[in-house]
Amino acid sequence: MRFLEDIIVKFGSVDRRVIFVLIGLAVLVPLLNPIDLAIRPTPSSQRVYDAVDSIPDNSKVLISFDYGPSTKPEIHPMTLGVMRHILSQDRGHKIYITCLWPDGLYMAKDALKIINEEYDLVEYEDYVLLGFRPGNEAVVKGLASDLRKVFTVDAAQKSINEIPMMEGVNNLNDFQFIFTGSAGYPGTFEWVQYGADPTGVPLSSGTTSIQVNEVMPYVQSGQLQGILAGMPGAAEYEKLIDTPGIAIQGMAAQSYGHIVIVLFIILGNLAYFITERRERKY
């Protein structure tokens, strides 16, 4: 027993630099060597998957990049997962991309670069990057009434009248599904209130973890077809589409890092009580 206590005291008083190194390794190893965690999707993530899976063949899908680099680790894997799901079905879907945030345009271009490495997409045949327009909720309202007044040209300054994919696309009613990757304002709330509710077009969203409690009532009321909640939601979606990515790697790194932290908290407290008891004894 004394031998075991000595070991606990030794580990409980280890130099903090050693702890930092161990935490760093616990985070780094899963990122360098992907680990497939046993992730169980929540009902909300499953609902997003089912909604995307049930989109009718040859549909027009609007994806809005409403986030920037600061929330990229959480939300980017979600939008990539939804795009992969849409394209992997090989059911003739067309993707239309908008951005309510200025930085969203760069996130959209990055996503398209990644997706184009996996799928042989042709711009203006498989997707259109409409880009960013200022105005927050006014943009969503404009898209709901007359898209062509909001977007006269796409992100490359090409007239939408010259884009074959834009034929017959006049407002949100011409889309069969909407997904928004949202980090705040403008984002999910505006798409629900001024986009999905007035038009009846099915809408799903992916948000940061901190937004979930605020957005969840829309899911419960049926105004949102599920929600992907932070990095866990992104990892769950990667699991559902059977395409492990950065979200699952991030969850593994986070989990192992937390295990190391909790382990040293326990060892530190045990070492303290053992040391206190010995000092009182002697």
Secondary structure, 3 states (H helix, E strand, C coil): CHHHHHHHHHHHCCCHHHHHHHHHHHHHHHHHCCCCCCCCCCHHHHHHHHHHHCCCCCCEEEEEEECCHHHHHHHHHHHHHHHHHHHHCCCCCEEEEEECCCCHHHHHHHHHHHHHHHCCCCECCCEEEEEECCCCHHHHHHHHHCHHHHCCECCCCCEHHHCHHHCCCCCHHHCCEEEEEECCCCCHHHHHHHHHHHHCCCEEEEECHHHHHHHHHHHHCCCCCCEEEHHHHHHHHHHHCCCCCHHHHHHHHHHHHHHHHHHHHHHHHHHHHHHHHHHHHC
